[in-house]
Amino acid sequence: MHVLSVSSLKGGVGKTTVALGLASAALNKGINTLVIDLDPQCDATSGLAAPADLNASVAEVLQGVKLPILRRAIVASPWSRESKMDVLVGSPRSLLLDNPAPTVSDVWKLEEILALIENEYELVIIDTPPSINALTRTAWVASDRVILVTEPSLYSVIAADRAKRAIAEISAKLSPRLSLFGFVVNRLRPQSHEHEYRLKELREMFGDLLLQPYFEERAAVQQATGAARPIHSWPAEGAAEVAKGFDWLLAGIIADFERVEAKRERLNVVGRTLRGQQSPMAEIIETASIPIVQPTTRREHKKKRWFRR
C-alpha cells in the first residue's frame, strides 16, 4: 500500500478536483484504490457518488480505531469497474476533530487505521482540508508522499511555500518516510498576465518540484465533477486531454513509489509494523510559529499503540 495526500493550505484551488482526477487515472489503470475524504466539506465523497452511512464515517473512525466501524465507513464508489474504487466517506463531524494543536497520538490515528487494511489496497489517496490543523497533519503522518495543489495567484503561492515548510518539519520530526512529491498547478488561465507572472514565480521558488503538466481551467472538469463521473469517461471536449494529464501525473507518482518499494525490499522492510515502545516526541514542532503537534503525556502514551516505518 502506498499513501498519497493531496493538499493545499488555500481553499478554492481545485484540490479535490486533482484528487478525483488521480483517482480516475488509477481506476483507468486498474489500481485498487481507497480515497479517504478528510475534508469536512466532503466534496470527494460527493464527487465519487459514495453512498454514506450517517453513523459511520471518517469522523467515527478517527475517534476510535476499531475495525468494525472502519468496515462500515468504507463504501464502494459507483466508479468501480474491474478494479476497486472505495471511499472512506467524509463527514462534517470531522471538523470537531480538527484541533489546531493536536498531540502526537492524535496525528498517528490514521496510520493505525491504515495498518488494519494494509493488504487490501495498492493506492490510498487522501483529500485533506485546506488548513494545517489536526486532520491535515494526521494525513501527512500516514502518507508516503504529498502533492500540493496551487494556482497561479499571490495567496496560493504564499500558502504553497508555507505547506512545503510544514511537510519538511513533520518529515524531520515525526515521519521520515514522508516527502513532498511536488506542486500541481491547477486552474491555469494561459491568457492571464497575472497567471503568467505567478507561474514564473512558482518556477523560481520550487524548480523541479513544479510538476508537469499544468492543468488549465476547463468546463469539462467542472461538468464531470458535477455529474460525479470520472474524467476518463466524460465525453465532453477537452476531457481526454485532462485525463491524459492525470495519467502522466499518476505515472510519475507510481514510478516514485516503485523506487521506494525496491529500496524497502533491499532493506527487508515490510508493511506498517508496530512502533513498539518508541517514545513520542517531547517537544513541540513549530512551523511559521504554529505548533504542528503538542507533546503527549506519559500517561496517555501508555494507552496508545505506536507504529514505526
Buried (B, 14 or more C-beta within 10 A) or exposed (E): BBBBBBBBBBBEBBBBBBBBBBBBBBBBBEBBBBBBBBBBBBBBBBBBEBEBBEEBBBBBBBBEBEEEBBEBBBBEBBBBEEBBBBBBBBBEBBBEBBBEEBBBBBBBBBBBBBBBBEEBBBBBBBBBBBBBBBBBBBBBBBBBBBBBBBBBBEEBBEBBBBBBEBBBBBBEBBBEBBBBBBBBBBBBEEEBEEBBEBBEEBEEBBEEBBBEBBBBBBEBBEBBBEEBBBBBBBEBEBBBBBBBBBBEBBEEBBEBBEEBEEEBEEEEBEEBEEBEEEEBBEEEBEBEEEBBBBBBEEEBBEEBEBBEB
